[in-house]
Amino acid sequence: MRIGVVFPQTEIGSDADMVRRYGMRVEDLGFTHVLAYDHVVGADPDVHQGWRGPYDVNTTFHEPFVLFGFLAALTALELVTGIIILPQRQTVLVAKQAAEVDLLTRGRFRFGVGLGWNRVEYEALGRDFHDRGRRIEEQVQLLRRLWTEQSVTHDGPSERITGAGLAPLPVQRPIPIWFGAQSEAAYRRVGRLADGWFPQVPPGPKLDEARAVVEAAARDAGRDPARIGMEGRVTWGDGGVEQLLTHVDRWRAAGASHLSINTMGSGLGEVERHLAVLASVAAALELVPA
């Protein structure tokens, strides 16, 4: 099981030196990858009365593709989007950005995608919130063609390309696409289309039920369920290292291929405190330093 970290988007701030420090130290500690969340804009609660979202206009988010270009120059970590809200972005531009990150990382890029929940963000980016589930399926199929074919012609329900292609193509052809999933429809989509998935439930009966849907959908699509990766997430909490190790073991027993340690939202504040916690976790897990 490959163990990485969740980039502490909402707490790391805007200082490039802190981003550099975080990425380089995480690699030194022996973690295998950095996973970053995505939001382009935040909603203003003063305008959107009764706003209930977990993030708003005051919440810090670095743009993942640009962030990864920066980290690719500093580390040999695998870089993972967890997730890019794909239907609110232009597919061909996303294909180009992802291909560039894959080149800069020398093929150490995993492209996590999902539907998102923020209607305000969809409106700001000029995309329809209501048909996002249908559109993401067409987008995924088109991305894989753009990453493997020199010239693409496609005329679908939402996308149109006439004899155009990317240059240069990525190292990975195609780049692996992983899905965030927390509904039965999303689980079926994982089974049909994904190289891997990020469950939003911990190991136990709910994960077992979700995985059964994923595996059934994969078999129905003529795919081998065993080839679909699964990445869990464990959040640092009051129980410290001992409790965290228990959760890591549960994900390992559940068959996770990857795992991310999340320190965001744990009240740690400044970057050095996040890194101190990750150092204790790395030592407890006996990770091999870079």
Stockholm file with secondary structure:
# STOCKHOLM 1.0

chainA/1-290         MRIGVVFPQTEIGSDADMVRRYGMRVEDLGFTHVLAYDHVVGADPDVHQGWRGPYDVNTTFHEPFVLFGFLAALTALELVTGIIILPQRQTVLVAKQAAEVDLLTRGRFRFGVGLGWNRVEYEALGRDFHDRGRRIEEQVQLLRRLWTEQSVTHDGPSERITGAGLAPLPVQRPIPIWFGAQSEAAYRRVGRLADGWFPQVPPGPKLDEARAVVEAAARDAGRDPARIGMEGRVTWGDGGVEQLLTHVDRWRAAGASHLSINTMGSGLGEVERHLAVLASVAAALELVPA
#=GR chainA/1-290 SS CEEEEECCHHHHCSCHHHHHHHHHHHHHHTCCEEEECCCSCCCCTTTSTTCCCSCCTTSCCCCHHHHHHHHHTTCCCEEEEEEEEGGGSCHHHHHHHHHHHHHHTTSCEEEEEECCSCHHHHHHTTCCSTTHHHHHHHHHHHHHHHTTCSSEEEECSSCEEEEECCSSCCSSSSCCEEEEECSHHHHHHHHHHCSEEEESSCTTHHHHHHHHHHHHHHHHTTCCGGGSEEEEEEECCTTHHHHHHHHHHHHHHTTCSEEEEECTTSSCCSHHHHHHHHHHHHHHHTCCCC
#=GC SS_cons         CEEEEECCHHHHCSCHHHHHHHHHHHHHHTCCEEEECCCSCCCCTTTSTTCCCSCCTTSCCCCHHHHHHHHHTTCCCEEEEEEEEGGGSCHHHHHHHHHHHHHHTTSCEEEEEECCSCHHHHHHTTCCSTTHHHHHHHHHHHHHHHTTCSSEEEECSSCEEEEECCSSCCSSSSCCEEEEECSHHHHHHHHHHCSEEEESSCTTHHHHHHHHHHHHHHHHTTCCGGGSEEEEEEECCTTHHHHHHHHHHHHHHTTCSEEEEECTTSSCCSHHHHHHHHHHHHHHHTCCCC
//
